[in-house]
């Protein structure tokens, strides 16, 4: 999802004269046998490098330990 698409999606939750804004959280599958969906608060938004991990079979945040393995991609990370 691109930042402009996220902004458009979030606009639907903006309302004039709202006394209390809703929090934004990140949801994910907890990994238990019931596939419970849990949420985490978003505390930071930053640009960072990620790379695909064949071990995790997902993208991971690039760090000093895995630098140089594969090419990285710059993304906006909600954490």
Helices and strands as residue ranges (DSSP letters): H 3-11, E 25-29, E 37-41, E 45-53, E 58-61, E 73-78
